Amino acid sequence: MGAPMPPGLRHRERPPEWAIPCPVPTCRAKAGTPCHTPTGRRLTAGSHPSRADAWLVHQTTQPAA
């Protein structure tokens, strides 16, 4: 009973594309929040495919730190 809990079970890791707002007009998810359907339900996948694509473009256009 005293075994340590794996890090993935305690706090879910957020997908990296959540760092940017969703570009889907009917979603309006802000940075750090999951995507929603037009009726307001959370997407089971967590993000729209276009949000992941926009995040990839955002990553490739940023200057190297």
ABEGO torsion letter per residue (X at the ends): XABBBBAAAABBBBBAAAABBBABAAAGBBBGBBBBBAAGBBBAAGBBAAAAAAAAAAAAABBBX
